[in-house]
Amino acid sequence: MEQKRCVHLIGIGTPDTVTLKTLQLLQQTDCLIGASRMIDLAMEVHACDCFIYREYQAENIISFLEAHPEYKKVVIVFSGDTGFYSGAKHLWELLDKQNEQYEVIVEAGVSSVIALAAKLHVSWEDAAFLSLHGKETDFIRTIDTHKKTFLLLSGRKSGERILKELEEFDMNQVKIHLGTYLGYKKERIMSGYFHKFTAEDFEGLCVAMIENPCPSQKISSHISDECFIRGRVPMTKAEVRSVSIAKLQLTRDAVVYDIGAGTGSVSIEAALSGERVRVYAIEKKEAAIELLKQNRRKFKTSNVQIIEGEAPQILEELEAPTHVFIGGSSGYLEEILKLVLNKNPQVRIVINAIALETLGEIVKVLKNQLLKDVEVVQLMTARSSEIGQYHLMTGMNPVWIISAGGDEYAK
């Protein structure tokens, strides 16, 4: 049986954090592969006498290995730690598919997050970790709910976004600790509030720890009506909102359409259900849009994206939803349902109806068998109000809550 080729995937770290094991492997390899910056770093810590292939795309590396079977001891170098937002993951998955050819050995390195934590004299086991390196990750909610949040950054562009959103969501209490070129001669650590930083401070290799002295301790997403900025725009009341969101059966990575979002009460509560939930709040009225923006800012729900326009047309360019809440359809209910079901036949749908006309639209939809596994709940609630020495119950409008579909999310 032909001997397997040995491929080491190494997190090389920085000049100050290269391990003895890495140095040993660099001495023994007959082929060194990696991005140019990683190759230069490897050559700086040990002048390798071997073939060098500068490449970081996993597919290209596999093609190279297949074309050059003469290299039996291969070292592929990556930045930081191979198990922390590393390109090593995709490569070892491809190599594992050909396990009859390769013996894959992964060597961990010191990540920039751990290096920054050590420089700051803080622990990291109780922190949250996110990567903004080439990603549109929502980070405001994470910062709002954690005392420490580490962010892997990709230079000036991610710095601009951090500073803009910290200002937009009034996060004046949080402190930024920014480490650039950690372990290199150009190493620099800066600490301060966001208004002391500029986008230029984030240039180059950098990682940040955002420190929040007063993170939110709230674990329930349900919010009382009085907490919302309301104006004169209609709002789905707390009791109806609670049942409606329960019927939505939200999942960890839910993509939610809130159609006819109004003040955004449903959008906000859906967004607060999970940091990875993405909500599109669709609204056409200017007064409601302004309230949406104010409530989004107040509750720090950066995972709510406000879409100005009328459904169904405005929905066409959005990503496919997993869940749809319809609080207002302006007479286009059937058209909206057809569009979202075309985007995702398994979408979970919840509709609220107060007016008889809306209920008539729903009856028509049901007769056309557009929805499956339909459940209808009529909710009638009353709230107490104090009149003199008495407390009287005041009835609220009855609401029909129609839920349907979404089999795969209900399991």
MARLUM-237096 format. One line per field, with one value per residue: z, x, y of N, C-alpha, C in turn; residue number from 1. Coordinates in steps of 0.05 Angstrom, whole numbers. Atoms other than C-alpha are relative to their C-alpha. Last residue first. Layout:
residues N
nup = [Z ...]
neast = [X ...]
nnorth = [Y ...]
caup = [Z ...]
caeast = [X ...]
canorth = [Y ...]
cup = [Z ...]
ceast = [X ...]
cnorth = [Y ...]
num = [NUM ...]
//
This chain:
residues 411
nup = [-9 -23 -23 -8 -12 -16 13 20 4 18 5 11 22 5 24 24 21 26 23 20 23 13 -18 -28 1 -25 -2 -22 -19 -14 -26 -11 -27 -6 -28 -5 -27 -11 -30 -10 -25 3 -10 23 20 -10 2 28 7 -10 17 26 -4 1 27 13 16 -17 12 -20 8 -21 4 -22 -17 -28 -4 -18 -10 23 4 -21 4 23 -7 -18 15 17 -15 18 21 18 28 18 -17 15 -16 9 -16 -13 -28 -6 -2 -26 0 21 -11 -13 18 2 8 -2 24 6 29 7 24 14 18 26 17 10 -9 -29 -14 7 -16 -28 -3 2 -25 -20 5 -12 -30 -10 -11 22 -7 25 -8 19 4 18 14 28 12 4 -6 -27 0 16 -17 -23 10 7 -25 -1 -19 -18 -26 -13 21 -15 12 -5 17 14 23 -7 -2 10 -5 21 23 -7 2 28 13 -13 9 27 -2 -12 -29 -10 -9 -14 19 6 17 14 10 28 6 -9 20 -4 -9 0 22 14 15 6 -13 -6 21 -9 -30 -8 -28 -8 -22 -20 -15 -26 -15 -4 23 4 -22 6 17 28 21 0 12 30 10 -3 -15 -6 -14 -13 -19 1 -10 19 4 -25 5 28 3 28 -3 21 5 6 -25 -10 -18 -25 -22 8 -2 -28 -14 8 -11 -29 -8 7 -20 -23 6 -2 7 26 18 20 28 17 26 18 -12 -11 -19 -20 -18 -15 -21 -21 -24 -19 -25 -9 -6 25 22 20 21 26 22 26 21 -4 0 24 8 -5 -26 -16 -2 -17 -27 -10 -3 -24 -22 -7 14 -19 -6 -8 -23 -4 -28 -6 -29 -18 11 8 -22 14 20 -13 -3 27 9 -12 12 26 -2 -3 25 16 24 -7 -8 21 -9 -26 -21 -3 -22 10 -21 7 -26 -19 -26 -10 -20 -9 23 19 -12 0 28 6 -15 15 24 -7 8 -23 7 -12 18 -11 21 12 25 9 28 8 -25 -20 8 -4 -29 -8 9 -17 -27 0 10 -15 15 -17 15 27 24 12 6 21 25 7 9 27 19 7 -19 15 -11 -29 -7 6 -20 -6 -7 -23 1 -25 4 -25 -2 2 -24 2 0]
neast = [-8 16 -7 -27 -2 -24 -25 0 -27 -1 -29 -3 -19 -7 12 -15 -5 6 -13 18 -16 5 -10 7 20 9 -5 13 -19 9 -12 15 -10 12 5 11 12 9 -2 4 -15 -27 -20 -19 16 4 -25 -4 19 -11 -23 12 9 -24 -9 15 23 19 22 19 15 20 15 20 0 2 25 -5 -28 -17 0 -17 -28 -10 -3 -23 -25 -5 -7 -16 16 11 -6 15 18 15 22 13 24 8 6 24 -5 -9 -29 -11 -11 -25 -21 -22 1 25 14 21 4 25 -5 25 9 -13 5 -26 -4 5 -23 -24 1 -4 -28 -16 3 -16 -28 -7 1 -23 8 2 19 11 25 5 27 0 25 -3 -19 -26 2 -11 -29 -12 1 -19 -28 -5 1 -22 -21 10 -14 17 13 22 12 28 2 24 -9 -25 -23 -26 -19 -21 10 -1 -28 -8 11 -12 -28 2 12 -18 -1 10 -20 11 0 28 14 24 6 -4 -29 -9 8 26 -2 26 2 25 0 27 4 28 15 28 2 26 7 19 18 10 21 10 9 -18 -15 6 -11 -29 -2 6 -12 -29 -5 0 27 16 24 14 25 11 22 19 -14 -18 -23 -9 -27 -8 -27 -8 -28 -14 -28 -18 -12 -22 -15 -5 16 29 12 -1 22 26 4 2 26 21 -2 14 28 14 -11 -14 5 -21 7 -23 4 -23 -19 -24 7 20 -13 -20 14 10 -16 12 10 19 27 14 -19 9 -18 12 -20 12 5 27 19 17 7 27 2 18 -11 -24 9 9 -23 -14 18 -4 17 11 -17 11 -14 6 -6 3 2 -13 -24 -18 -17 -20 15 12 -20 -6 24 -1 -21 8 24 -8 4 -24 5 15 27 14 6 14 -3 23 0 16 9 10 4 12 -3 -27 -2 -28 -19 5 -9 -29 -9 5 -19 -25 2 -1 26 17 28 16 23 20 15 20 -13 6 -6 -18 -6 -13 -28 -14 -4 -21 -26 -7 -7 -27 2 16 22 13 17 -12 17 2 -26 -12 12 -9 -28 0 10 -23 -6 -5 16 -3 -28 -16 0 -28 5 -12 13 4 5 6 -16 14 0 -16 17]
nnorth = [27 8 -16 7 27 1 8 21 10 22 6 27 4 28 11 -8 19 -12 12 11 9 26 21 -5 -22 -10 -29 -16 -10 -24 -7 -23 -9 -26 -6 -26 -1 -26 3 28 7 -11 20 6 14 27 14 5 21 25 7 9 27 17 1 21 -9 -14 -13 -12 -23 -8 -25 -1 -23 9 15 22 -2 5 29 11 -8 14 28 2 -4 23 24 17 13 -20 8 -17 -16 -20 -10 -25 -7 25 1 16 29 9 1 17 25 -6 -7 19 28 15 6 -20 0 -13 -17 -9 21 -4 23 9 27 2 -12 16 24 -7 -7 24 14 -15 4 26 -3 -15 -27 -20 -21 -12 -14 -21 -9 -23 -5 7 -17 14 29 6 -5 22 24 -2 1 27 16 19 -10 -21 1 -19 -15 -12 -24 -7 -24 -9 -15 -14 17 -10 22 -1 15 28 8 0 23 24 3 11 27 19 -1 26 18 24 23 7 -20 8 -27 -7 -3 -27 -20 -12 -28 -14 -19 2 25 9 26 6 15 6 3 -13 4 -21 9 -18 13 -10 23 22 9 29 15 6 25 -6 16 -6 -26 0 0 -24 4 -24 5 -23 5 -23 -24 -12 18 13 12 2 10 7 6 15 -8 22 11 -18 17 -14 13 1 -27 -6 13 -11 -27 2 11 -20 -21 10 2 -25 -26 1 -22 2 -2 -2 11 -1 -18 13 21 -10 -18 16 15 -18 1 -19 10 -21 9 6 2 -19 -8 -4 -2 8 -20 -10 22 0 27 8 13 -16 -27 0 5 -26 -18 8 -6 -28 -19 -19 -22 -26 -11 -29 -7 -29 0 -19 -11 22 9 17 15 23 21 11 14 27 17 9 17 29 14 5 -15 -24 5 15 27 5 -20 -18 -19 -22 -18 -27 -13 19 -13 3 22 3 -2 22 25 0 5 28 16 -2 16 28 12 3 4 -22 -6 -18 -13 18 10 27 -1 22 15 -18 -3 26 3 -19 10 22 -11 -13 -28 -19 -12 -19 -19 -3 1 27 11 -16 9 27 -2 -12 21 17 22 25 23 4 6 -23 -22 -9 -28 -14 -27 -14 -29 -14 -25 -26 -16 -24 -24]
caup = [274 267 223 170 166 155 132 165 220 223 283 285 330 375 390 462 521 580 648 706 769 819 869 817 749 743 679 672 605 563 512 454 411 354 332 263 244 172 154 82 50 -22 -18 -62 -9 44 4 -3 72 84 40 77 143 117 101 170 200 255 219 238 191 209 155 160 93 65 -7 -4 -56 -92 -25 -11 -78 -75 -5 -24 -84 -42 12 -34 -2 36 66 140 199 157 192 147 167 128 79 12 3 -17 -90 -100 -33 -55 -106 -57 -16 -15 -1 49 74 145 162 233 254 283 339 389 425 420 351 320 357 328 257 260 285 225 179 211 196 124 109 62 112 106 167 142 201 207 266 284 350 372 396 400 325 329 386 346 281 318 352 289 296 233 204 147 125 177 135 176 158 215 232 303 287 298 311 279 325 386 351 340 411 442 393 407 481 471 422 348 336 298 282 323 357 385 414 446 520 537 495 541 512 502 483 550 572 595 626 580 585 634 631 556 532 457 443 375 325 273 214 173 180 239 264 196 209 265 340 398 385 395 468 485 481 431 424 372 343 286 305 298 351 345 281 307 374 388 456 446 505 510 547 486 451 421 368 309 343 354 284 250 290 275 202 190 225 181 120 150 162 160 232 280 335 408 452 527 576 531 514 479 443 414 394 359 321 259 212 142 128 94 161 208 252 318 387 452 518 582 566 544 607 612 620 560 525 542 513 450 439 451 399 351 351 376 332 327 289 243 216 151 127 53 -4 25 62 -2 26 87 42 20 92 113 62 82 155 144 118 190 231 294 289 250 299 276 202 160 136 93 106 59 71 11 -47 -108 -118 -153 -197 -143 -92 -139 -153 -78 -67 -123 -91 -22 -47 -6 -55 -55 -71 -41 -54 4 41 93 125 192 231 173 121 157 161 86 71 114 80 11 25 38 16 38 5 27 100 157 181 176 217 273 274 278 336 372 368 331 380 374 299 293 291 247 248 214 168 161 101 103 40 51 39 -20 0]
caeast = [-805 -839 -785 -789 -864 -865 -936 -993 -1013 -1075 -1084 -1154 -1157 -1213 -1208 -1190 -1238 -1231 -1233 -1251 -1211 -1250 -1232 -1237 -1231 -1168 -1160 -1154 -1138 -1181 -1164 -1198 -1155 -1185 -1138 -1137 -1091 -1074 -1034 -1028 -1037 -1056 -1116 -1157 -1213 -1161 -1139 -1211 -1223 -1160 -1184 -1251 -1213 -1178 -1245 -1271 -1217 -1172 -1130 -1061 -1024 -970 -930 -875 -839 -833 -849 -793 -786 -850 -885 -863 -890 -956 -969 -957 -1003 -1058 -1052 -1051 -1108 -1062 -1025 -1019 -994 -964 -909 -865 -814 -759 -753 -717 -668 -698 -702 -776 -801 -811 -863 -907 -908 -900 -836 -783 -744 -716 -663 -668 -605 -578 -628 -601 -668 -670 -638 -688 -743 -723 -715 -782 -814 -786 -812 -881 -888 -864 -914 -890 -864 -826 -784 -733 -708 -646 -640 -568 -568 -632 -702 -686 -696 -765 -783 -758 -793 -859 -858 -833 -875 -914 -884 -933 -897 -849 -805 -761 -698 -688 -620 -635 -708 -773 -837 -880 -938 -899 -888 -963 -981 -933 -952 -1026 -1014 -965 -1007 -991 -981 -1019 -979 -998 -931 -905 -835 -838 -828 -902 -924 -886 -829 -822 -751 -738 -666 -652 -583 -561 -487 -465 -389 -386 -315 -303 -240 -210 -166 -120 -75 -72 -111 -159 -132 -146 -221 -214 -217 -230 -305 -308 -286 -214 -157 -101 -50 6 53 96 154 106 73 7 4 -55 -91 -152 -186 -253 -294 -370 -410 -424 -464 -514 -538 -516 -449 -430 -455 -411 -349 -355 -370 -311 -265 -290 -270 -204 -176 -205 -225 -231 -277 -273 -333 -328 -383 -435 -507 -500 -436 -472 -531 -485 -445 -485 -437 -430 -367 -300 -264 -318 -308 -343 -324 -362 -324 -326 -266 -226 -188 -158 -87 -94 -33 -57 -126 -93 -52 -113 -152 -93 -95 -37 -26 -57 -24 -68 -43 -72 -48 -63 -78 -130 -159 -183 -247 -205 -164 -224 -248 -177 -176 -242 -223 -152 -180 -184 -241 -211 -189 -125 -101 -68 -50 -43 16 14 71 81 124 118 130 140 65 65 3 -44 -14 -21 -94 -108 -74 -115 -179 -159 -143 -83 -25 50 85 154 201 248 308 268 301 266 230 232 219 155 134 146 106 49 47 51 -8 12 51 119 145 203 187 235 260 192 164 213 199 124 134 176 117 114 87 134 142 66 17 38 -27 -3 -36 12 6 38 32 3 47 27 0]
canorth = [397 465 495 441 446 522 528 566 615 659 705 736 797 822 896 910 906 953 921 966 980 1021 1076 1130 1098 1055 1016 941 909 864 811 775 730 690 634 604 546 529 468 492 560 577 530 578 575 594 654 677 669 710 767 767 771 832 864 845 889 862 810 786 739 689 652 599 591 521 541 593 648 626 623 695 719 681 706 778 773 742 795 855 895 942 882 900 859 804 764 722 669 633 690 689 745 812 836 818 843 916 895 857 899 974 1014 1031 971 978 927 899 862 927 919 968 975 1051 1054 1005 1042 1109 1081 1047 1111 1148 1094 1097 1171 1160 1106 1049 997 932 912 861 820 777 729 712 749 715 732 806 813 782 830 890 870 857 925 961 1023 1003 939 930 867 840 794 748 710 661 634 609 592 630 591 645 623 647 713 721 701 751 806 797 806 864 904 907 982 1034 1098 1159 1168 1102 1101 1032 1019 1033 972 924 885 810 787 754 746 817 826 882 896 951 959 944 931 923 883 897 861 890 876 939 1004 1009 1076 1105 1098 1150 1138 1185 1186 1111 1113 1096 1046 1040 984 987 935 961 914 855 812 848 889 930 921 963 968 1003 1026 1022 1076 1120 1066 1114 1065 1109 1126 1053 1040 1092 1075 1000 1011 1058 1008 951 992 1014 945 876 864 805 829 809 825 835 852 820 838 905 883 823 867 916 862 844 808 837 795 807 803 826 764 755 729 737 738 697 654 715 735 805 831 877 848 778 791 820 756 712 751 752 676 634 574 506 449 407 341 313 245 248 200 153 212 244 274 294 339 379 388 405 461 491 494 519 585 606 637 606 534 543 596 660 665 603 561 498 449 391 329 282 330 286 280 348 356 330 376 436 421 416 483 515 490 517 587 612 608 624 558 550 491 478 506 545 606 602 658 707 653 633 707 717 654 679 746 713 667 595 533 505 443 397 404 385 453 485 427 440 514 500 452 505 552 619 671 731 728 723 666 607 568 506 456 397 351 282 242 173 112 68 0]
cup = [23 12 25 25 11 13 19 -9 -19 -4 -17 -7 -8 -25 -3 -24 -23 -22 -26 -23 -19 -22 -12 17 28 -3 26 -2 21 19 11 28 8 28 2 29 4 28 14 30 8 24 -5 8 -24 -20 9 -5 -30 -7 8 -19 -25 4 -3 -29 -14 -15 22 -16 23 -10 23 -1 21 20 29 6 18 8 -24 -2 21 -4 -23 7 17 -16 -18 13 -19 -22 -20 -29 -16 19 -17 19 -10 15 10 30 8 -1 27 2 -20 11 14 -16 -19 -9 5 -26 -5 -31 -9 -23 -12 -20 -28 -16 -11 10 30 15 -5 18 30 5 0 27 20 -4 14 30 13 11 -22 7 -25 8 -21 -6 -16 -17 -30 -16 -4 7 26 0 -15 16 23 -10 -6 24 2 18 20 29 13 -19 19 -16 0 -17 -16 -23 3 6 -12 3 -24 -24 8 -4 -29 -14 11 -11 -27 0 12 30 9 7 15 -19 -4 -19 -20 -4 -28 -7 7 -20 4 14 1 -22 -15 -16 -7 12 9 -22 10 30 7 28 7 22 22 11 28 15 7 -24 -4 22 -6 -16 -28 -22 0 -12 -30 -9 3 16 8 13 14 19 0 11 -20 -6 25 -2 -30 -1 -26 8 -20 -7 -6 24 11 21 27 23 -5 5 30 16 -7 12 30 9 -4 23 24 -5 1 -9 -26 -23 -17 -29 -17 -27 -18 11 12 21 23 20 17 22 23 27 17 27 9 5 -25 -24 -19 -20 -27 -22 -23 -21 3 1 -24 -9 7 28 18 3 20 29 12 6 27 23 9 -16 20 4 6 26 3 30 8 29 21 -11 -7 21 -15 -20 13 2 -27 -7 13 -12 -27 -1 1 -26 -20 -25 5 6 -21 7 25 22 -2 24 -13 24 -6 27 21 27 12 22 9 -23 -18 12 -1 -28 -5 15 -16 -26 3 -7 25 -9 14 -21 13 -23 -13 -26 -12 -30 -6 25 19 -7 6 30 10 -7 19 28 3 -14 19 -17 19 -18 -26 -27 -16 -8 -24 -26 -9 -11 -28 -19 -9 20 -16 11 29 6 -10 20 10 3 26 -6 27 -5 25 1 -5 25 0]
ceast = [20 9 -15 9 28 5 23 29 -1 29 0 30 0 18 7 -13 15 8 -10 16 -18 20 -4 12 -9 -19 -12 8 -14 21 -12 11 -16 8 -14 -6 -10 -12 -8 4 -6 17 29 22 18 -16 -3 26 4 -18 11 22 -12 -7 25 9 -13 -26 -18 -22 -18 -12 -20 -13 -22 -1 -4 -26 7 30 17 1 18 30 12 6 25 26 7 8 15 -16 -11 8 -17 -19 -13 -22 -11 -26 -3 -5 -25 7 11 31 17 14 27 24 -23 3 -25 -13 -24 -2 -27 8 -27 -7 11 -2 25 7 -3 24 23 0 6 29 16 -2 18 30 9 0 23 -7 0 -22 -9 -27 -1 -28 3 -25 4 19 26 -1 13 30 11 0 20 29 6 -1 24 22 -9 10 -22 -13 -22 -8 -29 4 -23 9 25 23 28 20 20 -9 4 29 10 -10 12 27 -2 -11 15 5 -13 22 -11 -2 -29 -11 -23 -6 5 30 12 -5 -28 2 -26 -1 -26 2 -27 -2 -28 -15 -27 -3 -25 -9 -17 -14 -9 -22 -9 -12 18 15 -3 13 29 2 -8 15 29 7 0 -28 -15 -25 -11 -27 -9 -23 -19 13 20 22 11 28 7 29 9 29 13 28 21 14 24 15 7 -17 -30 -12 0 -23 -27 -6 -3 -27 -21 1 -16 -30 -19 8 15 -7 25 -9 25 -7 24 19 24 -5 -19 14 19 -14 -12 15 -12 -13 -17 -29 -14 18 -13 22 -15 20 -15 -8 -29 -21 -18 -3 -29 -3 -17 12 23 -10 -9 24 13 -18 5 -15 -13 21 -11 15 -3 5 1 -4 16 26 17 19 18 -17 -11 20 4 -25 0 20 -9 -25 8 -8 24 -2 -17 -29 -17 -3 -14 5 -24 -5 -16 -9 -7 -5 -16 4 28 1 29 20 -3 10 31 10 -3 22 26 -1 2 -27 -16 -29 -18 -21 -22 -14 -18 14 -3 4 18 9 15 30 14 6 23 26 9 8 27 -2 -14 -21 -15 -17 15 -16 -2 27 10 -11 11 28 -1 -8 24 9 3 -13 5 29 15 1 25 -10 7 -13 -6 -3 -8 20 -14 -3 18]
cnorth = [3 -26 -9 15 -5 -27 -4 -6 -24 -9 -26 -3 -29 -3 -29 -13 12 -20 12 -12 -14 -6 -28 -21 5 24 10 29 17 9 25 5 24 8 28 3 29 -3 25 0 -28 -7 10 -20 -8 -17 -29 -16 -7 -23 -27 -8 -12 -29 -18 -3 -24 7 12 15 10 26 4 28 -2 23 -9 -14 -24 1 -9 -31 -14 5 -16 -29 -3 3 -24 -26 -18 -12 19 -7 19 14 22 7 27 4 -29 -1 -15 -30 -10 -3 -15 -25 3 9 -4 -28 -18 -6 18 3 12 18 4 -22 5 -25 -13 -28 -5 10 -19 -25 7 6 -26 -13 14 -6 -25 3 14 28 21 19 16 12 22 8 25 3 -6 18 -15 -29 -7 2 -24 -25 0 -4 -30 -19 -19 11 21 4 18 20 9 24 8 25 11 19 17 -20 7 -22 1 -18 -29 -10 -3 -25 -25 -5 -13 -28 -24 -1 -26 -19 -24 -23 -7 22 -3 30 10 4 28 22 11 27 17 21 -4 -26 -13 -28 -6 -15 -7 -4 15 -7 23 -15 19 -17 8 -23 -24 -11 -30 -16 -7 -26 12 -14 8 27 6 -3 27 -6 27 -7 26 -3 24 25 9 -20 -13 -11 -3 -8 -12 -4 -19 11 -21 -13 14 -17 11 -11 -1 28 5 -13 11 28 -1 -10 22 21 -10 -3 23 28 -3 20 -3 0 4 -13 4 21 -15 -21 9 18 -17 -16 17 -2 22 -8 24 -9 -9 -1 19 7 2 5 -11 21 9 -23 2 -29 -7 -10 17 27 0 -3 27 19 -7 7 28 21 18 21 28 9 30 4 29 -7 16 10 -24 -13 -19 -17 -25 -22 -13 -16 -28 -19 -11 -18 -29 -13 -2 18 24 -5 -13 -29 -9 20 19 19 23 15 29 13 -17 12 -4 -21 -5 0 -23 -26 -2 -7 -30 -16 0 -18 -30 -12 -4 -2 20 6 17 15 -20 -6 -28 1 -24 -15 18 3 -26 -3 18 -13 -22 10 13 27 20 16 17 17 2 0 -26 -10 16 -9 -27 3 11 -22 -16 -22 -26 -25 -5 -6 24 23 13 28 14 27 12 30 15 23 27 17 25]
num = [411 410 409 408 407 406 405 404 403 402 401 400 399 398 397 396 395 394 393 392 391 390 389 388 387 386 385 384 383 382 381 380 379 378 377 376 375 374 373 372 371 370 369 368 367 366 365 364 363 362 361 360 359 358 357 356 355 354 353 352 351 350 349 348 347 346 345 344 343 342 341 340 339 338 337 336 335 334 333 332 331 330 329 328 327 326 325 324 323 322 321 320 319 318 317 316 315 314 313 312 311 310 309 308 307 306 305 304 303 302 301 300 299 298 297 296 295 294 293 292 291 290 289 288 287 286 285 284 283 282 281 280 279 278 277 276 275 274 273 272 271 270 269 268 267 266 265 264 263 262 261 260 259 258 257 256 255 254 253 252 251 250 249 248 247 246 245 244 243 242 241 240 239 238 237 236 235 234 233 232 231 230 229 228 227 226 225 224 223 222 221 220 219 218 217 216 215 214 213 212 211 210 209 208 207 206 205 204 203 202 201 200 199 198 197 196 195 194 193 192 191 190 189 188 187 186 185 184 183 182 181 180 179 178 177 176 175 174 173 172 171 170 169 168 167 166 165 164 163 162 161 160 159 158 157 156 155 154 153 152 151 150 149 148 147 146 145 144 143 142 141 140 139 138 137 136 135 134 133 132 131 130 129 128 127 126 125 124 123 122 121 120 119 118 117 116 115 114 113 112 111 110 109 108 107 106 105 104 103 102 101 100 99 98 97 96 95 94 93 92 91 90 89 88 87 86 85 84 83 82 81 80 79 78 77 76 75 74 73 72 71 70 69 68 67 66 65 64 63 62 61 60 59 58 57 56 55 54 53 52 51 50 49 48 47 46 45 44 43 42 41 40 39 38 37 36 35 34 33 32 31 30 29 28 27 26 25 24 23 22 21 20 19 18 17 16 15 14 13 12 11 10 9 8 7 6 5 4 3 2 1]
//
